[in-house]
């Protein structure tokens, strides 16, 4: 059995947890060091345990800087181990350009948990390592050359704003919700959430590629998929019967209007006093002259329309009690069910987000006549979106701070955010609700110095802080 040290920086549903599960299921001994571990402890543990490989996961943007530091320290201390890089904020390009040059041993970006085993096997194989590393280095060199080419020309931010999403603001598209304010959901029924589970990512966690339910009848993977599915549901039955984990959530609907690229929330329907605000960013890429430069603020009625629009916010978790359950399984030497419990809890958290979104659409009025099957909900065949801070349309994780204040999330659910705005427990989801029929998901892409300067003023953050949080989206090198 080969030994792999995995440190989970800002752990989340799609971070190192999935990698740890997949590696453990393929006969690797995984040392999980937990969240936000200092580099000196990582490397000290790696030496003590004589590990074969180190993996770092970054769900939050500042983790990228820490990964560079770890790579430099590994080089300085003479490590000869491969270094794996993964997590929501990481990318192949960032790994090749920013991290790999600081460490002479292989530094490999792992796209998702399903790639962890083939990459790890290749790096630790006596026969295949040399060829894999040579090809890998050549690929990364091509990426670095491409990165050094002239950067894409972006539109000035004011020009981008003049090309905002074209929406004809009509009163009939602005429904009034049944309530405004905050509501708390404690010990939400797991049996209800079960009906909203998207099982496809669950199979990916176990390195089984395919779409549920078709994967159950797959000629090559079907037998294993059916076995894992049966065992998962048996554990889920037990979780529900014994209340082994608890699902909690909080959500709210608030009077709101857009002011430029910000969305202002009000204390009541008179809209005279500001409660809080969300700050959004705008696309600056000049893809086609007819293509809008979108911002999430585009989907909330501008204040000058005098239309009484609203925005929603939510935070849910299915991770209350999960650590204790997994610790109990491990104490009984049942690592398999410890891994399974984490995988199920992650699915339940996503199911909670889906279930609550349906409830909110009903309470907001526009979702009552949907008549959508669970599969239709998974495919998002409904009106409205629920984007999250840290994801493509809104990559700034610090916007979770406003959401946490607005909903008093910690007091109402026990969920916490770290200094780096990572959510705990890991099986948690948070985000915003937009109701307008024209609202849609998009990727922000690259932004330029003019928008960074504007954002720093709107947010009250230094330019250096903005650049730190939005590093992957910058169309320039802050050091230049």
C-alpha positions as CSV (number, residue, x, y, z in Angstrom):
1,X,0.0,0.0,0.0
2,X,1.4,3.4,-1.0
3,X,1.0,6.3,1.3
4,X,-0.4,9.7,0.2
5,X,-0.6,12.8,2.4
6,X,-3.6,15.0,1.5
7,X,-4.1,18.3,3.2
8,X,-7.5,19.8,2.6
9,X,-7.2,23.6,2.3
10,X,-10.7,25.0,2.7
11,X,-12.4,21.7,2.2
12,X,-15.6,21.6,0.2
13,X,-17.8,19.1,-1.6
14,X,-15.6,19.1,-4.7
15,X,-12.3,19.4,-3.0
16,X,-9.8,17.0,-1.4
17,X,-12.6,15.1,0.3
18,X,-13.5,13.4,-3.0
19,X,-9.8,12.8,-3.8
20,X,-9.3,11.2,-0.5
21,X,-12.4,8.9,-1.0
22,X,-11.2,7.8,-4.4
23,X,-7.6,7.1,-3.3
24,X,-8.7,5.2,-0.2
25,X,-11.0,3.1,-2.2
26,X,-8.1,2.1,-4.5
27,X,-5.8,0.8,-1.8
28,X,-3.9,4.0,-1.0
29,X,-3.4,5.0,2.6
30,X,-4.5,8.6,2.9
31,X,-3.4,10.9,5.6
32,X,-6.0,13.6,5.8
33,X,-4.5,16.6,7.6
34,X,-7.7,18.7,7.6
35,X,-8.4,22.3,6.8
36,X,-6.0,25.3,6.6
37,X,-2.8,23.4,7.6
38,X,0.4,25.5,7.7
39,X,3.1,24.5,5.2
40,X,5.6,23.6,7.9
41,X,3.2,21.1,9.4
42,X,2.5,19.6,6.0
43,X,6.1,19.0,5.2
44,X,7.0,17.9,8.7
45,X,4.3,15.2,8.6
46,X,5.3,14.2,5.1
47,X,8.9,13.5,6.4
48,X,7.7,11.7,9.5
49,X,5.3,9.4,7.7
50,X,7.7,8.9,4.7
51,X,4.8,9.5,2.3
52,X,5.1,8.8,-1.4
53,X,3.2,11.9,-2.6
54,X,1.7,15.2,-1.3
55,X,-1.7,16.5,-2.4
56,X,-3.0,20.1,-1.8
57,X,-6.6,21.2,-2.4
58,X,-7.7,24.8,-2.8
59,X,-11.3,25.7,-2.7
60,X,-10.6,29.3,-1.9
61,X,-8.5,31.7,-4.0
62,X,-5.8,32.6,-1.3
63,X,-5.0,28.9,-1.2
64,X,-3.2,29.4,-4.5
65,X,-0.6,31.6,-2.9
66,X,-0.1,29.0,-0.2
67,X,0.4,26.3,-2.8
68,X,3.2,28.4,-4.3
69,X,4.8,28.7,-0.9
70,X,4.6,24.9,-0.3
71,X,6.2,24.2,-3.6
72,X,9.1,26.6,-2.8
73,X,9.6,25.1,0.6
74,X,9.6,21.6,-0.9
75,X,12.3,22.7,-3.3
76,X,14.3,24.4,-0.5
77,X,14.1,21.4,1.7
78,X,15.1,19.0,-1.0
79,X,11.9,16.9,-1.3
80,X,11.8,14.3,-4.1
81,X,8.1,13.6,-4.0
82,X,5.4,14.5,-6.7
83,X,3.0,17.2,-5.7
84,X,-0.6,17.1,-6.7
85,X,-2.7,20.2,-7.0
86,X,-6.5,20.3,-7.1
87,X,-9.7,22.1,-5.9
88,X,-12.3,24.5,-7.3
89,X,-10.0,27.5,-7.6
90,X,-7.1,25.7,-9.2
91,X,-6.5,25.1,-12.9
92,X,-4.0,23.4,-15.2
93,X,-2.8,26.8,-16.4
94,X,-2.3,28.2,-13.0
95,X,-0.4,25.1,-11.8
96,X,1.9,25.2,-14.9
97,X,2.6,28.9,-14.8
98,X,2.6,29.8,-11.1
99,X,3.4,26.6,-9.1
100,X,5.4,24.1,-11.1
101,X,8.3,26.5,-11.8
102,X,9.1,26.6,-8.1
103,X,9.6,22.8,-7.7
104,X,11.9,20.6,-9.7
105,X,9.9,17.4,-9.1
106,X,6.6,16.7,-10.9
107,X,3.8,19.1,-10.0
108,X,0.5,17.9,-11.5
109,X,-2.9,19.4,-11.6
110,X,-5.8,16.9,-11.0
111,X,-9.0,18.0,-12.7
112,X,-11.3,16.1,-10.4
113,X,-11.4,13.2,-8.0
114,X,-11.9,10.7,-10.8
115,X,-8.4,11.5,-12.2
116,X,-6.6,11.1,-8.8
117,X,-6.0,7.4,-9.2
118,X,-4.6,7.3,-12.8
119,X,-2.4,10.3,-12.1
120,X,-1.1,8.9,-8.8
121,X,-0.6,5.5,-10.3
122,X,1.4,6.9,-13.1
123,X,3.6,9.0,-10.8
124,X,4.3,6.1,-8.5
125,X,4.8,3.5,-11.2
126,X,8.3,2.2,-11.9
127,X,7.4,1.5,-15.5
128,X,5.2,4.4,-16.5
129,X,6.5,7.3,-14.5
130,X,9.3,8.4,-16.8
131,X,7.0,8.7,-19.9
132,X,4.2,10.3,-17.9
133,X,6.5,12.9,-16.4
134,X,8.2,13.7,-19.7
135,X,4.8,14.2,-21.5
136,X,3.5,16.2,-18.5
137,X,6.5,18.6,-18.5
138,X,6.2,19.1,-22.3
139,X,2.5,19.9,-21.9
140,X,3.1,22.4,-19.1
141,X,5.9,24.1,-21.1
142,X,3.4,24.7,-24.0
143,X,1.0,26.2,-21.5
144,X,3.7,28.5,-20.2
145,X,4.6,29.7,-23.7
146,X,0.9,30.3,-24.5
147,X,0.6,32.3,-21.3
148,X,3.5,34.5,-22.2
149,X,1.8,35.5,-25.4
150,X,0.0,38.9,-25.6
151,X,-3.0,38.9,-23.3
152,X,-6.6,39.3,-24.7
153,X,-7.7,42.9,-25.2
154,X,-10.6,43.7,-22.8
155,X,-13.2,46.3,-23.0
156,X,-13.0,49.3,-20.7
157,X,-15.3,48.8,-17.8
158,X,-17.6,51.7,-18.7
159,X,-18.0,50.3,-22.3
160,X,-18.8,46.9,-20.8
161,X,-21.4,48.5,-18.6
162,X,-23.0,50.1,-21.7
163,X,-23.4,46.6,-23.0
164,X,-25.2,45.1,-20.0
165,X,-27.8,42.3,-20.4
166,X,-30.7,43.9,-22.4
167,X,-33.8,43.4,-20.3
168,X,-37.2,45.1,-20.8
169,X,-38.3,45.7,-17.2
170,X,-42.0,44.9,-16.8
171,X,-44.0,44.7,-13.6
172,X,-45.4,41.3,-14.6
173,X,-41.9,39.9,-14.4
174,X,-41.3,41.1,-10.9
175,X,-43.3,38.8,-8.6
176,X,-43.9,39.7,-4.9
177,X,-42.8,36.9,-2.5
178,X,-45.2,35.6,0.2
179,X,-42.9,37.0,2.9
180,X,-39.7,39.0,3.4
181,X,-37.2,38.4,6.1
182,X,-35.4,35.3,7.4
183,X,-36.6,31.8,8.1
184,X,-34.7,29.0,9.8
185,X,-35.0,25.2,9.0
186,X,-33.8,23.0,11.9
187,X,-33.5,19.2,11.6
188,X,-35.0,19.3,8.0
189,X,-36.2,15.7,7.1
190,X,-33.5,13.7,5.4
191,X,-36.2,11.5,3.9
192,X,-37.5,14.6,2.0
193,X,-34.0,15.5,0.8
194,X,-33.5,12.0,-0.5
195,X,-36.0,12.6,-3.3
196,X,-33.8,15.5,-4.6
197,X,-30.5,13.7,-4.7
198,X,-28.5,13.9,-7.9
199,X,-26.7,10.5,-7.8
200,X,-24.5,11.0,-10.8
201,X,-21.7,12.9,-9.0
202,X,-21.9,10.2,-6.3
203,X,-20.7,7.6,-8.7
204,X,-17.9,9.9,-10.0
205,X,-16.6,10.0,-6.4
206,X,-16.1,6.3,-6.6
207,X,-14.4,6.6,-10.0
208,X,-17.4,5.3,-11.9
209,X,-18.1,7.5,-14.9
210,X,-21.7,7.6,-16.2
211,X,-25.1,9.2,-15.7
212,X,-27.6,7.9,-13.1
213,X,-29.7,5.8,-13.6
214,X,-28.2,4.5,-16.8
215,X,-24.9,3.7,-15.1
216,X,-26.7,0.9,-13.1
217,X,-27.2,-1.0,-16.4
218,X,-23.8,-0.2,-17.9
219,X,-22.2,-3.4,-19.3
220,X,-18.8,-2.6,-17.8
221,X,-19.6,-0.7,-14.6
222,X,-23.2,-1.7,-13.9
223,X,-22.5,-4.5,-11.4
224,X,-20.2,-2.3,-9.2
225,X,-22.5,0.7,-9.6
226,X,-25.5,-1.3,-8.4
227,X,-23.5,-2.7,-5.4
228,X,-22.3,0.8,-4.3
229,X,-25.8,2.2,-4.8
230,X,-27.4,-0.5,-2.7
231,X,-24.9,0.0,0.1
232,X,-25.3,3.8,-0.1
233,X,-29.0,3.5,0.3
234,X,-28.7,1.1,3.1
235,X,-26.6,3.6,5.0
236,X,-28.9,6.4,4.1
237,X,-31.8,4.4,5.5
238,X,-29.9,4.1,8.7
239,X,-29.0,7.8,8.8
240,X,-32.7,8.6,8.4
241,X,-34.0,6.1,10.9
242,X,-31.4,6.9,13.6
243,X,-31.1,10.7,12.8
244,X,-27.3,10.2,12.5
245,X,-26.7,13.5,10.8
246,X,-28.8,16.7,11.0
247,X,-29.7,19.0,8.1
248,X,-30.1,22.7,9.0
249,X,-30.7,25.7,6.8
250,X,-31.6,29.3,6.8
251,X,-32.9,31.5,4.0
252,X,-34.4,34.9,3.4
253,X,-36.1,37.1,0.8
254,X,-35.3,40.8,0.8
255,X,-36.5,43.9,-1.0
256,X,-33.7,44.9,-3.4
257,X,-32.7,47.0,-6.4
258,X,-29.6,47.3,-8.6
259,X,-27.5,50.4,-8.4
260,X,-24.8,50.0,-11.0
261,X,-23.1,46.7,-10.5
262,X,-24.2,46.5,-6.9
263,X,-27.4,45.2,-5.5
264,X,-28.8,47.1,-2.5
265,X,-31.0,45.4,0.0
266,X,-33.6,47.3,2.1
267,X,-34.9,46.8,5.6
268,X,-38.6,46.8,4.5
269,X,-40.8,47.4,1.5
270,X,-40.6,51.2,1.8
271,X,-37.0,50.8,0.6
272,X,-35.9,53.9,2.5
273,X,-33.2,52.3,4.7
274,X,-30.3,50.0,3.4
275,X,-29.9,46.7,5.1
276,X,-26.8,45.4,3.2
277,X,-25.5,45.1,-0.3
278,X,-23.9,42.6,-2.7
279,X,-21.1,43.7,-5.0
280,X,-20.8,42.0,-8.4
281,X,-18.3,42.0,-11.2
282,X,-18.9,42.4,-15.0
283,X,-17.6,40.6,-18.0
284,X,-15.1,42.6,-20.0
285,X,-14.3,40.2,-22.8
286,X,-15.2,41.6,-26.3
287,X,-16.4,38.3,-27.7
288,X,-18.9,39.7,-30.3
289,X,-20.3,43.1,-30.5
290,X,-23.7,41.7,-30.2
291,X,-22.9,39.7,-27.0
292,X,-23.8,41.3,-23.7
293,X,-21.2,41.9,-21.0
294,X,-23.1,40.3,-18.1
295,X,-23.1,41.0,-14.4
296,X,-25.4,39.3,-11.8
297,X,-26.7,42.8,-11.0
298,X,-28.3,42.9,-14.4
299,X,-31.0,40.5,-13.2
300,X,-32.3,42.7,-10.4
301,X,-34.5,45.7,-11.4
302,X,-32.4,49.0,-11.4
303,X,-33.5,51.4,-8.8
304,X,-34.5,54.0,-11.4
305,X,-37.2,51.7,-12.7
306,X,-39.1,52.0,-9.4
307,X,-40.0,48.3,-9.7
308,X,-40.1,46.6,-6.2
309,X,-37.7,43.7,-6.9
310,X,-36.3,41.2,-4.4
311,X,-33.3,38.9,-4.0
312,X,-33.0,35.7,-2.0
313,X,-30.1,34.2,0.0
314,X,-29.6,30.8,1.6
315,X,-27.1,28.6,3.5
316,X,-27.7,24.9,4.1
317,X,-25.8,22.0,5.6
318,X,-26.2,18.3,6.0
319,X,-22.9,18.0,8.0
320,X,-24.1,18.5,11.6
321,X,-23.0,15.3,13.3
322,X,-21.1,14.0,10.3
323,X,-17.6,14.1,11.9
324,X,-18.8,12.2,15.0
325,X,-20.4,9.6,12.7
326,X,-17.3,9.2,10.6
327,X,-15.1,9.0,13.7
328,X,-17.3,6.3,15.1
329,X,-17.0,4.2,11.9
330,X,-13.2,4.7,11.9
331,X,-13.0,3.6,15.6
332,X,-14.8,0.4,14.5
333,X,-12.2,0.0,11.7
334,X,-15.0,0.6,9.2
335,X,-13.2,3.1,6.8
336,X,-15.6,2.1,4.0
337,X,-18.7,3.4,5.7
338,X,-16.8,6.5,7.0
339,X,-16.0,7.3,3.3
340,X,-19.6,6.4,2.3
341,X,-21.1,8.7,5.0
342,X,-19.1,11.7,3.7
343,X,-20.1,11.0,0.1
344,X,-23.8,10.7,1.1
345,X,-23.7,13.9,3.2
346,X,-22.2,15.8,0.3
347,X,-25.1,14.6,-2.0
348,X,-27.6,15.5,0.7
349,X,-26.2,19.1,1.0
350,X,-26.7,19.6,-2.8
351,X,-30.1,18.0,-2.5
352,X,-31.0,20.4,0.3
353,X,-30.0,23.4,-1.9
354,X,-32.2,22.0,-4.7
355,X,-35.2,21.3,-2.4
356,X,-35.1,24.7,-0.7
357,X,-34.8,26.4,-4.1
358,X,-38.1,24.7,-5.1
359,X,-39.7,25.9,-1.8
360,X,-38.5,29.4,-2.4
361,X,-39.9,29.5,-6.0
362,X,-43.2,28.5,-4.7
363,X,-43.1,31.1,-1.9
364,X,-42.1,33.7,-4.5
365,X,-45.1,32.8,-6.6
366,X,-43.5,32.1,-9.9
367,X,-42.7,28.4,-9.3
368,X,-46.1,27.1,-8.2
369,X,-47.1,25.8,-11.6
370,X,-43.8,24.2,-12.6
371,X,-44.9,20.5,-12.3
372,X,-41.3,19.4,-12.7
373,X,-40.0,15.9,-12.0
374,X,-36.9,15.5,-9.8
375,X,-34.8,14.8,-13.0
376,X,-36.1,18.1,-14.4
377,X,-35.0,19.9,-11.3
378,X,-31.5,18.4,-11.5
379,X,-31.3,19.7,-15.1
380,X,-32.4,23.1,-13.8
381,X,-35.5,23.3,-16.1
382,X,-37.0,26.1,-14.0
383,X,-37.0,29.8,-13.9
384,X,-34.3,31.6,-11.9
385,X,-30.8,30.8,-10.8
386,X,-28.9,30.4,-7.5
387,X,-25.3,31.4,-8.0
388,X,-22.7,31.1,-5.2
389,X,-19.8,33.2,-4.2
390,X,-16.6,31.7,-5.4
391,X,-18.1,30.2,-8.6
392,X,-17.8,31.5,-12.2
393,X,-20.3,34.4,-12.2
394,X,-19.3,35.6,-8.8
395,X,-15.7,34.4,-8.1
396,X,-15.1,36.7,-5.0
397,X,-15.5,34.4,-1.9
398,X,-15.6,37.4,0.4
399,X,-19.2,38.1,-0.7
400,X,-20.1,35.2,1.7
401,X,-19.5,37.7,4.5
402,X,-22.6,39.8,3.5
403,X,-24.7,36.6,3.2
404,X,-23.5,35.4,6.7
405,X,-24.5,38.8,8.2
406,X,-27.8,39.0,6.4
407,X,-29.0,35.5,7.5
408,X,-27.0,35.3,10.8
409,X,-26.0,32.0,9.5
410,X,-23.8,30.8,12.4
411,X,-26.3,31.6,15.1
412,X,-29.2,30.0,13.0
413,X,-27.5,26.9,11.7
414,X,-24.1,26.3,13.4
415,X,-22.4,26.7,10.0
416,X,-19.2,28.8,10.0
417,X,-16.9,30.5,7.6
418,X,-13.2,30.6,8.2
419,X,-11.0,33.6,7.7
420,X,-10.6,32.5,4.1
421,X,-14.4,32.3,3.7
422,X,-14.5,28.5,3.5
423,X,-17.7,26.9,4.8
424,X,-17.7,24.4,7.7
425,X,-19.0,21.7,7.9
426,X,-17.7,20.7,4.5
427,X,-21.1,19.3,3.4
428,X,-22.6,22.8,3.0
429,X,-23.9,25.0,0.3
430,X,-24.8,28.7,0.2
431,X,-25.8,31.2,-2.4
432,X,-28.3,33.7,-3.8
433,X,-31.7,33.5,-5.5
434,X,-32.5,35.5,-8.6
435,X,-36.1,35.2,-9.9
436,X,-36.2,37.2,-13.2
437,X,-36.9,35.0,-16.3
438,X,-33.9,36.4,-18.1
439,X,-31.4,35.5,-15.3
440,X,-28.9,32.9,-16.3
441,X,-25.5,31.5,-15.3
442,X,-22.3,32.7,-17.0
443,X,-18.6,32.9,-16.4
444,X,-17.0,36.2,-15.5
445,X,-13.7,35.5,-17.3
446,X,-10.9,37.9,-17.2
447,X,-11.1,41.5,-15.8
448,X,-8.7,44.4,-16.2
449,X,-7.1,47.0,-13.8
450,X,-9.9,49.5,-14.3
451,X,-12.6,47.2,-12.9
452,X,-10.3,46.1,-10.1
453,X,-9.8,49.8,-9.2
454,X,-13.6,50.4,-9.3
455,X,-14.3,47.2,-7.3
456,X,-11.8,48.2,-4.6
457,X,-13.6,51.5,-4.1
458,X,-17.1,49.8,-4.0
459,X,-16.0,47.1,-1.6
460,X,-13.8,49.2,0.6
461,X,-10.9,46.7,0.2
462,X,-7.3,47.6,-0.8
463,X,-6.4,46.9,-4.4
464,X,-3.9,44.3,-3.2
465,X,-6.7,42.4,-1.4
466,X,-8.9,42.5,-4.4
467,X,-6.1,41.2,-6.6
468,X,-5.5,38.4,-4.0
469,X,-9.1,37.2,-4.1
470,X,-9.5,37.6,-7.8
471,X,-6.1,36.3,-8.9
472,X,-7.3,33.7,-11.5
473,X,-9.6,36.4,-13.1
474,X,-6.9,39.1,-13.6
475,X,-5.9,39.9,-17.1
476,X,-2.6,41.2,-15.8
477,X,0.2,40.3,-13.4
478,X,-0.1,42.4,-10.3
479,X,3.6,42.3,-10.0
480,X,4.0,44.2,-13.3
